[in-house]
């Protein structure tokens, strides 16, 4: 009879998901989705969204870049920040793009406003990616030992300079900076 060997975290070493690897994959997906969605906003033009949506989206870039940087830094708070940020951003994206139009934070893409399929696809992928980031954060947080792992220990962190030069972090930061500059120039 075959036996399953357990790792020190108590999970099956042959079948368990590697939380940190999953978190990295989710951060890559999130990076691509955010850049795709934000590029679609540039394609649509600055006049396609209200000022409150533009500025809320622009401020969310700080969270988007920050969470990807923490993940690739290997920081001990990365799983917790990924979980809270991923789920919070997903809720915000749903609020803005999936709910019917209203007078604030509204850019409905699915309520008969004539949005193009590419805009609907970009928003949908970004929501799924944010949910994936949140879920991956929860898996990694659980594997690291729960909330206490965010306050003490954790895997060794890379230096900030190495994390900030990671391809995903560079893509997220530089890509969003270019998108923001193009958007501001169009306003």
GURO-567586 format. One record per residue (C-alpha): chain; x, y, z. Coordinates in steps of 0.001 Angstrom, whole numbers, plus 524288, in hexadecimal, padded with zeros to 5 digits. Layout:
% residues N
chain  x  y  z
A  X  Y  Z .
...
This chain:
% residues 187
chain  x  y  z
A  80000  80000  80000 .
A  80543  80D5E  7FC45 .
A  80707  817A0  806A6 .
A  8063F  8262C  80532 .
A  81158  82D85  80B4C .
A  80DD0  839D9  81274 .
A  815D8  8462A  811E3 .
A  818D1  84E1E  81DF4 .
A  80CAA  8565E  81B97 .
A  80420  84A59  81C8C .
A  7FFEF  84A36  80E57 .
A  80221  83F59  804CE .
A  80EC5  8422A  7FDBF .
A  80A7B  83B39  7F16C .
A  7FD06  84147  7EFBE .
A  7FCD0  84E40  7F6EB .
A  7FD34  85B1D  7EFFA .
A  80949  86319  7F28B .
A  80331  86F8C  7F7D8 .
A  80EA1  87842  7F451 .
A  80F62  872F3  7E675 .
A  800BA  874A8  7E512 .
A  801E5  88282  7EA39 .
A  80C74  885A4  7E033 .
A  80428  8802C  7D523 .
A  7F86C  887F7  7D9CE .
A  800B9  89454  7DA81 .
A  8050B  89232  7CC5C .
A  7F6E3  89030  7C819 .
A  7F2C9  89C39  7CFC6 .
A  7FD8C  8A44B  7C974 .
A  7F95D  8A055  7BBC8 .
A  7EAF8  8A286  7BECD .
A  7ED03  8AFF9  7C4D1 .
A  7F558  8B469  7B958 .
A  7EB64  8AF14  7AF95 .
A  7E012  8B5D0  7B68C .
A  7E727  8C2B3  7B89C .
A  7EB9D  8C2A8  7AA6D .
A  7DD7E  8C0F8  7A681 .
A  7DA2E  8CD62  7ADF0 .
A  7E467  8D48F  7A5D0 .
A  7DEDD  8CE7E  79962 .
A  7D133  8D2F8  79D13 .
A  7D5E7  8E0CF  79FDC .
A  7D5D5  8E96D  7ABCF .
A  7C812  8EE49  7A92D .
A  7C2C8  8E056  7AA48 .
A  7C323  8E0A8  7B935 .
A  7BF2F  8EAA9  7C35A .
A  7C987  8F18A  7CB67 .
A  7C663  8E9E6  7D7C2 .
A  7C882  8DCFE  7D09C .
A  7D51D  8E208  7CA7D .
A  7DADF  8E678  7D771 .
A  7D64E  8DA84  7DF17 .
A  7DC82  8D1E4  7D4B2 .
A  7E8DD  8DA09  7D486 .
A  7EA38  8D93B  7E354 .
A  7E7DD  8CA8B  7E304 .
A  7F432  8C967  7DAC7 .
A  7FBE8  8CBBB  7E74D .
A  7F5A7  8BFBD  7ED7E .
A  7F72A  8B7C4  7E105 .
A  805A4  8BAB4  7DFB2 .
A  807CE  8B96A  7EE51 .
A  801E1  8ABE6  7EF83 .
A  8099A  8A6A7  7E3F1 .
A  81629  8AC74  7E98F .
A  813B3  8A646  7F6E7 .
A  810EE  89910  7F0B8 .
A  81D84  898E5  7E8EB .
A  8250C  89E7E  7F45C .
A  820DE  89273  7FBE6 .
A  81CCD  89B1A  80730 .
A  81651  8948E  812BD .
A  80A16  89D10  8114B .
A  808B1  89A26  802B9 .
A  7FE87  88F36  80448 .
A  7F631  89750  80D93 .
A  7F759  8A368  80505 .
A  7F457  89B5B  7F8D0 .
A  7E835  895A4  7FF1A .
A  7E2CB  8A27D  8042F .
A  7E6C2  8AA82  7F857 .
A  7E29A  8A05A  7EE57 .
A  7D4F0  89EB8  7F3EE .
A  7D357  8AD52  7F67D .
A  7D777  8B11F  7E8CD .
A  7CE9F  8A6AA  7E2F7 .
A  7C338  8AC7B  7EA88 .
A  7C6CF  8BA00  7E58B .
A  7C7CE  8B54F  7D77A .
A  7BA6E  8AED5  7D8C6 .
A  7B4C2  8BB4A  7DEB4 .
A  7B9C5  8C3B4  7D398 .
A  7B833  8BAC8  7C7D1 .
A  7ADD6  8B06F  7CA96 .
A  7A34A  8B773  7D240 .
A  79938  8BFDC  7CB43 .
A  79C67  8CE22  7C8CA .
A  79B19  8D802  7D3C2 .
A  7A01F  8E5AE  7D6A5 .
A  7ACF9  8E1B1  7DD45 .
A  7B7FE  8D80F  7DA6C .
A  7B0DC  8D2C4  7CEAC .
A  7B5EB  8CDE9  7C1A0 .
A  7AC3B  8C2FB  7BEDF .
A  7B098  8BA04  7B3FF .
A  7A5D4  8AFD3  7B45E .
A  79922  8B74A  7B61C .
A  795DB  8BA76  7A80C .
A  79EAC  8C63A  7A6EC .
A  7A473  8C16B  79A35 .
A  7B1B1  8BDE4  79FBC .
A  7BA87  8B6AF  79682 .
A  7BD8A  8A867  798CE .
A  7CBF5  8AB7A  79B01 .
A  7C860  8B494  7A64C .
A  7BF73  8AA55  7AC3A .
A  7CA1B  8A011  7AABF .
A  7D486  8A8EF  7B0B8 .
A  7CC25  8AC0B  7BC9D .
A  7C81E  89DCD  7BE62 .
A  7D615  898D7  7BDB3 .
A  7DA67  8A321  7C782 .
A  7CFBD  89EF4  7D101 .
A  7D363  89098  7CFA4 .
A  7E1D1  893E1  7D146 .
A  7DF39  89BDA  7DD8C .
A  7D71A  890BD  7E340 .
A  7E20C  8873A  7DFB3 .
A  7EBF3  88FEE  7E67B .
A  7E36D  8906A  7F29F .
A  7E17C  881AB  7F2AA .
A  7EFF5  87F17  7F079 .
A  7F2F5  8884B  7FBAF .
A  7EA13  88065  80493 .
A  7F072  8738A  80072 .
A  7FE2A  878EE  802BA .
A  7FA23  87F1A  80F9C .
A  7F45D  8723D  81454 .
A  80079  86AA2  81043 .
A  80948  87447  81734 .
A  801D0  8728F  823E1 .
A  7F6DF  87C91  82375 .
A  7F6B1  88A93  82805 .
A  80220  888CE  8313F .
A  80AF6  88655  82581 .
A  8085F  89434  820D4 .
A  80DC2  899DD  82D60 .
A  8198D  8914E  82F7E .
A  82312  8897B  82786 .
A  81F21  8846C  81A4F .
A  827E6  88171  80ED0 .
A  833F4  889A6  80D22 .
A  830E4  89627  805DB .
A  83857  89A77  7F9E8 .
A  83DB0  8A816  7F9E1 .
A  83488  8B2C3  7F55D .
A  83D55  8B5F7  7E9D2 .
A  83C92  8A7F8  7E50F .
A  82DCA  8A78D  7E6DE .
A  82BC2  8B48C  7DFF9 .
A  83367  8AF9D  7D449 .
A  82B77  8A321  7D34E .
A  8251F  8A2AB  7C5B7 .
A  8173A  8A255  7CB1C .
A  81998  8ADD0  7D42D .
A  82030  8B589  7C953 .
A  81529  8B270  7BFE7 .
A  80ADB  8B652  7C9E3 .
A  811CF  8C2D0  7CDF0 .
A  816F9  8C7B8  7C0E5 .
A  80B18  8C309  7B953 .
A  801AC  8C9FD  7C259 .
A  80A18  8D638  7C278 .
A  809A4  8D6CC  7B39D .
A  7FAFA  8D43D  7B3CF .
A  7F8F1  8DEDD  7BE07 .
A  800FA  8E8C0  7B65C .
A  7F97D  8E5A0  7A9E7 .
A  7EC9D  8E6C1  7B131 .
A  7F03E  8F3C9  7B752 .
A  7F49F  8F8FD  7AA15 .
A  7E74A  8F53A  7A48A .
A  7DF6B  8FBCB  7AF6E .
